[in-house]
Each structure stands twice: as structure tokens, then as C-alpha cells.
Amino acid sequence: MKKISKTAGILFLCATLLCSAVPPKVWGTQLKQEADKQEADKQQAEEQSAKQQAEQKKTSKNQTDKKEVTKQKNMEQQADLGLQSKSVVLMEADTGTILYEKNPDERLSPASITKIMTLILIFDAIEQGKIKMDDMVTTSAYAKSMGGSQVFLEEGEQQTVETMIKCIVIASGNDASVAMAEHLAGSETEFVAQMNRRAKELGMENTVFEDCCGLTDSTTHLTTAKDVALMSRELITKYPKILEYSGIWMDTITHVTDKGTKEFGLSNTNKLLKMSNSFQVTGLKTGSTSLAKYCLSATAVQDGISLIAVIMAAPDYKARFGEAQALLKYGYANCSLYQDKEGVELQPIGVKGGQKDKVEGELSKEFSYLSMKGEDFGKIEKEVQYKDSLEAPIHKGDGVGQVVYKLNDKELGTVAIVAKEDVGKVDFSHCLWQLWRMLCV
């Protein structure tokens, strides 16, 4: 009690002296100055954050440029697989590295591999909590009217979101695709607008969608093998649950309508699933029309490496699967993937003028490196580099350093070290709080 009384007395004395020594007008001026200072600090922090973002974009661009140079060299040396398809791309899913390509940016009709973007939007909505797998979806007259590949949904028929996903992935149901588009966006037109916006976000620069299923015979509904690889990568890496459905060979659904109840069989259009391979085929989507010819986005995995083989405008049914198989065999025979699962040990980093003396850092992502040269990954070295000086304020996620990965003195890539927490700048209120803590000890 004596200690508390003594502390209270000291605080009262300090407050009395402060109030008597500083006239109200001056005190008000100090408060205004402090407010102005805080506003200036806020602006400075925003400018610093913008500067860091600009630096990160510049670094990212430089890294992209380096990758493009490396990619160009690899493409110059790539094998001749004798593929007949008009356009192909082989991509490693984890790093996004293109291992093989032929006319990757030629704009072509995609047919039903359009549905990959439809599935991305469906899983986006599930992740965002807008819909659930067991929600019921009602089929409209328009959705029922779709031709081509379909699962023969009746007007007014209801199926769960999960059943609709199976119908789209396994049987390539156009009617199920349109029913889901209407369920999510109110109309197919609005859904297609969302598809095109999502495509832009993924960097699909040469893609324009005009329907949600690829049934259209429009000559301006176009994409490229590279863009298909990009959206396939987004689907299987962000939503790996899709592989639980794309690997199903046969399944059934139950139609419940005014006409009664009946079973309907679903058979996977991706015959690559049943072809003999040393790797495991996991999906993903086929497509064919008279305009598009035969298309396929095939996904597979072996020894932890996931590959995507995109075939556009294959001359016939057999070539579509045969050439995808050849691409995947080539990829697995020649590539190896390094993934830094262990990371590095990071030390706290000193901060000048902060409410804390140090800030903890963490890696912004896991480092991966794909090689086509059979390099010895056991010789990879990691070099931790911190910024020379850090000044508060520091915001969570701000770059505070990097880890450089090297092999035989050659830089393979970097991963940013970012702040795990905010560190505010020392200000008047913080000093008062520190004084209070000191007096209460």
C-alpha cells in the first residue's frame, strides 16, 4: 500500500508540475504538434510502404527477366518430340517453369477446357463462403437446353454443388456448367465477365471467354496453351481438392424429377487416366469441337513433381492423349525439383527509433528450384542477407532482408525475409507509457 501511495503521489506531483509549468495555450500547441507529427509519421509510413512495394515489383521484374532469358536458352536446346498438335506447353506446377513449348501464345479455340476457369470460380466461391458443397442448385430451362456433352439435367431439377462439380469434371457437362454459372452470378453473361476478370488476374493476356463451357462456335472465344497452363496451375495448386474429382474414372448421379428417379452414369472423358504410365495421371480436362479440334490439359505427379501438359488443336483423338503422354514422359525423364522444406534460422533484426529494439523475421514463401541439368542439390548454399539499417515504423510483411540460394557460385533465386509483426515509431504517448511502467515497478 505504501508503494502504491508513493507512486500515486509521484504521478500526482509530476502531473501538477506539468500543468503548472505549461500554460494551457502551450499545452494545446504541444498536443497539436503531436497530432501533426503522428499524421506526418503516417504519411511517411505510407510513402515507405509504397517505395518498398515499388522495389519489390522491380526485383520481381528483374527475376522474371532472368527467368525469361533462362527459359529462352532452354527452349533453344529443347528436344524435338515430333508433335503434330498446333500448340503445346509443358509446365511444372510448383514453380510455374515451362519445360517445353510449341507455339505457346497462338490464340486458338479451347472447347471444353474453358471449364477449367469455370471450376476456378466455383472453388473461389466455396473458399469465400458464398456457397457450400451441399448447397442445392436448380437447373433452368436455358441450362437444360445446352447441347454437346451433357448429363441431361431437367428444368427445375436440383443437384448439390458437389454433384455439379463431378458432372463438369468427369463428364464435361455443359448443362451443369451453365447451371452453376447462373447459381453463382445470376446469369451466364455476368459469370463470363467474372471469368475474364479472373483470367486477367492470372496474367492470361491472350484469353477472351464468351461462354462458361466452350460450346460456342464463336471465332473470338480464344485462349492459348500457355494461358491454359496458367489457369490449370491455379486450379490444382490453390484448390488441390479438384484432383479428388478429376481422377475419378466412373461414377453415377441420381436424377430426381417429376418423371421419377433414375441413375445416370458418368464416364471420364480423360482416357489418359487408364493409359499405362510410370507416373500418376491426376486430371484434368478434355475438350473437342469441330473448330477447336482435340484439346487437353493433363496433370500428373511423380516423386513429388507435378506437371501440366497442355495440348491444343491435336489432329485426332488418339494424338491428343499420345502427345500429352509424350510430353509428361519427357518432363519426368529430364527434370528434378529442389524444395527447401527446412528453411533457415533467422535472427531478430535491430530497429532504430522503434517501440521495440528488434523485429522478428520470417520467409515469405518456400523456395523451389527446377533443374533440367541433373545438378547435385546437396551442394546448394543459403546466404542470409539483412538490410543494413531498419527504421521504425515497420509493418508486418515489410521486407527486411532476403535469403539467396546458390549452387556452384551461381545464384538460383531468392526468397524475401519479411517482418512478422508491426513495430511502431517512438512518440510522445509511448514515452508517457514507458514513464508509467517505470514508476509502477
N, C-alpha and C positions, 0 to 999 in steps of 0.2 A: 504493500500500500504506500509505503514511504517513497519507493522508487517511482511509482506511477504519479504520486503527488508532485514529486520533484520534477519529473518530465513534463507534466502538465504546466507546472509553474514556469519552467524554462520556455516552453512553447508560448505561453501567455505573454511572458516578458518580451520574447522575440517579436510576436505579433504587435504588441503595444509600441515597441521601439520603431518597428517598420511603419506603422500607421502614423506615428508622431513625426518620424523623420521625413516621410514622403507626403507632401501635400496632395490632396485629392486630385488636383489637376494633373500633377506629375504622375501619380499612380494610374490615372486614366490613360495618360500618354504612354506609360510603360505597357499597359495592357494592349493598347492599340498597336504598339510596336511589336509586341509579342505575337499578336494575331497576324500582322503583316509579315512577320518573319516566318510564321508557320505556313502562310499562303505561298511565300516565296520558296520555302523548302519543298512544298508540294509540287510547285511548277518545276523546280529543279529536278525532283524525283521523276516526274513525268518525262522531262526532256532527256534525262539519263536513261530511262527505260526505252524511250523511242530510239535513242542513239544505239543502245545495246541491241535492239531488235534489228536496226539497220545493219549493224556489224555482223549479226548472226546471219542475216539474209545474204550479205556479201560473202561471208565464209561459206555458206551453203551453196552459193552460185559458183564459187571457186572450186568447191569439191565436186559439184555437178560437172563443171567444165573438165576437170581432171578425169572424171568417170567417162565423159564423152570421148576424150582422147584415147583412154584405155580401151573403151568399147570399140572405137574405130579401128584400133590396131588389131583387136581380137577378131573383128568382122573381116578384116583383110586376110586373116590367116585361117578363117573358118573352113571346115571341110565341105566338100561338095557332096551333099546327100542325094542328089538327083531327084529332088522333089518336084512333082508336077503341079501342085496346088499354086494358085496365083500369088498367095501371100501367106507367110508363116512367121511365128515368133515362138522361141523357147525362152522362158523366163524362170529364174529361181525366185521362189515366193518370199523368202525371208528378207533378202537384200534388194530384190527388185532388179537384179542384174540380168541383162539379156545375154543369153549364151549363143543363140543362133537366130538369124533373121533372113527373111527374103521379102522384099517389098513391104516392109513393116508399116509404112504410112500410106499405102494405097487405099483409097476410100472405096469400100465395097458394101454390098447389101449383106446384113448379118443373119437374116432369117430369125430362127428361134433363139439364137444365143443372145438376142435382145433381152430375153427373160432374166439374164444374169443381173441386169440393173433393176428389173422389177423385184427380184429377190432381195437385193441390197436394201431397197426402200421398205420392203416388208420387215426385214430384220432390224432396220433402223427404228421403225415404229414400235417393234417389240421391246428393243433396248430402252427406248424413251418412255415406255409405259403407256403408250397410246392404245395398244391392243395386247391381248394375251393369246397364247396358243389355243386355249379352249373357247375363245370367243366364237360366236356363230356368225357366218357370212351368208347373206341371202343373194341368190343368183337373179339378176334382172333379165328381162326379155332380150336386151341388147347383148348381154354376156352369153346367153343361150344361143344366140344367132351366129356366133363365131364358127367359121368353117375350119378346114385344116385339121391338125391334130387336136383332139378334144377328149374330154371324159364324159360328155353327154349329160351335163347338168341341165335340169329342167328349170323353167321360170318359177321363182318362188322357193326353190329347193335350198335348204340350209345345210352347210357343212362347216366344220371348225376351221380355224386358221391353219392348224397343223395339217389337216386333210388337204386343204387347198395348196399348201406348200408341196406336199407329196405329189399332188396332181400336176403341178407346174414342173417340178424337178424330174420326176420319174417318167411321166407320160407326156410332158411338154404340152399340157392342156391350155389351149388358147382361151377357152371359156373360163377356166379357173383364174387365169391371169387377169382378164378383164373384170371378173367379179371382185378380185382383191383390189384392183385399181380403183373401182367405184367405192368399195368399202372404206378405203383409206383416204381418198381425195374427193369423193363425191361424183367425179366423172373421170373418164379415161383421159380427156383433154387436159384437165388440171394435173392428173398424175404424170402424164408425159412431160409437162412443163417442169415438174419436180425431178423427173429423170434427167432432163437436160441440165438442170442446175447442179445436180449431184455429179454428173459427168464432168462439168467444168471444174468442180472442186477437186476431182481426182486427176485433173490435168489431161483429160481426154479431149485434146484440141481438135481432132478431126471427126468428131461424132455428132450426129443430129438424129434424135429419135422422133418418130412420128406416130408410133403406137407402142403399146406395152408388151406386145407378144411377137412382133416380127412378121406377122401375117401379111402386112401391107405389100402391095406391088409398086409402091411409090419408088421412084428412082432417086429420091433425095433423102430417104431413110438410110443413112450410111454410117459406117464406122470403119476401123482399121484393125489389123491383127494386134498391133501394139496397144491400142485402146482397149481391146477385148482382154488382153493380158492384164492391163491395169485394173479393170473392174473385176476380173476373176480373182486377182490377188487381194483386192479389198474384201471381197466376199469370204474367201476361205481363211484369211488371216484375222479379220475382225470378227467374223461370225463362223468359227470352225464347226458349230453345230450343223451347218448346212451339209457337212460331209456324212452325217448320220443318215441323211435322206438321199443324197446323190449316189451313195454306194449301194442302195437297195436294188436288187435285181428284179424282184417281183413282189407285188403287194395287192391288196384289194381295198376298195371303199364300198360303202353301202349307200345306195340311193334310196331316200325315203321321200316319196311324193304322193300326190293324190291317186296315182296309178298303182301304188303299192310299194313294196320293199324288194330290192334286188341287189345282188352283189355285182360289182364290176371290177375286172382285173386290170391292174396297172403293170405294164411291162416296160423296163427301162430302155430308152432309145439309144443309150450309150453302150454299144456292143463291145467296146474296148474292155469293159469290166470282166468279160468272160474270155478274153484272149489271153494266152499263156505268156506271162512275163516274169522276170526276176524281181520287178518292182511291184508295189501295190497300187492299182488304179483306184482313185478315190472319187472321181467325178469327171466332168462337171455338167456340161450342157452341149447338146447337139442342135443343129439347125439345117434346114434344107427347103428351098423353094426353087422354082424354075429360074428365077432371077439371080438368087444367091448361089446356086448350085449346092455343094455339100460343105457344111461348116462344122467346126468342133472346137470346144475349149476343154482339153483333157487335163486332169490333175492327177498327180501320182506322188508317192513318197517311198523313199528307200534310205536307210541309215540316217534318218532324221532330216534328210534333204527333200524339200517339197518343190516339185517342178510343175510348170504350167505350159502346155503345148497348144498353141492356137493354130488352127487350120482354116483358111478362108478360100472359098471357091475351088474346092477339090473337084477334079473332073468326074468322079463317080463315088458311089457308096463305099466301096472297098478301099479306095485310095485315101479317103478321109481318115479311116481308122489306121490303116497301114502306115501312113506318113506321120501321124501323131505318135504311133508306137516307135517309129524310127527316130523321131526327134527325142523322145524320152530315153531311149536306149543310148543315143549319142550323149545326152546330158549326163546320165549316171555313169557312163564309161569314162568321162573326162573331167568331171568337176568334184571338188571336195569343199566342205564348208567348215570354217572355224567360227565358233561361238564362245565368247568369253563369259562363261557361266559364273566364274569366281569373282570377277570384277577386280578392284584394287582397294587397298586400305588407304583411307583418306584421313588427313589430319585437319583439326579445326583451323580456320584461316583468320588472321588478325584483321580487325576492322578499326579504322580511325574515326574518332568523333561519334562513336555509336553508343547506344544504351547498353550494348554488350561489347566486350572486348574482342570476341571471336564469333564466327559463324560456322555452323556445320555444313558440309557439302555432300552431295550425292551425285551419282552418274545419271545423266538424263535418259539413257537407254542402254540396252545391252549391245555390245559391239559384235558385229558379224562380218566375216570376210570370205568371199567366194573365190576359189582358185581353179584355174583350168591348167595349171602347170605342175601339179603334183608336189607342191612345196612342203617342207617339213614344218608343220605348225608348232612343233615343240621348241623351235628357235625364236618364236615371236616374243618381242620385248615390249614392256609397257613403261612409258615415261610420264609421270605425273607432273603437270605444269600448272602452278597457281599464278594468278595475276599479281604483279609486283606490289600494288597497294590497293586496298579497298576502303572506300569512304562511305559512311552512312549517309542517307538511308540505303539499306539493302532490302530488296523484296524477294520473297520466296520465288524461286525459279530463275532468278538473275544468274547470268553466267559468272562464275568466279574462277574458272580455270578449265583445263582440258586434260584428257589422257591421250597420249599419242602412241599408236601401235606401229611397231617397226619389225621388219624381217630382213636380215642381212643389210642393215642400214637404209632400207627402202621403207618409206612411210606408206603404210597400208590404209590408214584412216585415223580419225579422231572421234572422241566422244566428249561432249561438254560436261563439265562439273558445274552443278547449279546449287544455289543456296537452298537449304532445307526449311528455312524459316525467315521471317522478317526481322530486320534489326533497324530500329528507329534511330533517328538522329537525336543527340543530346539537345534538350531545350529547357526552358525555364520551369515548366511543370515537372519535368523529370528530375531536375535539380532539387525542387521542393520535396518530391517524393523520397529522394535519396537522403535529404536532411531529416525527414520524418523517421525513416528507418534507422538512421544513426542515433537519433535521440531516444528511440524506443528500445535500443539494445541495452 
